[in-house]
Amino acid sequence: MTKMVSVVFAVMATALIATGCIHFGGYRPVIDTYRDPNAFRVPQDERECRELAERSASKKTKAASRARVVLGDDEDQVVDSRFKRAFIDCMAERGHDVVE
């Protein structure tokens, strides 16, 4: 039983560490809710847009790799830039203003 608990703990710790590593540069947007009639939806929309933007940035990177496009040392910056653009576009489509 103790060994099983240790294995479960190790798997959970690894998962938490791994999800923290793919957090696209720690981007934390500022959302202007002053004239936002849907301000109550910001937390849910932010979660959904973040997920969509991560998938979009990852998909584009994989496509570039398959096409053998060399991104060089700036690959992380390109992925971060794609993530930010996709996130901002998603939030704007939902009626929220993102302050960069």
Secondary structure, 3 states (H helix, E strand, C coil): CHHHHHHHHHHHHHHHHHHHHCCHHHCCCEEECCCCCCHHHHHHHHHHHHHHHHHHHHHHHHHHHHCCCCCHHHHHHHHHHHHHHHHHHHHHHCCCEEEC
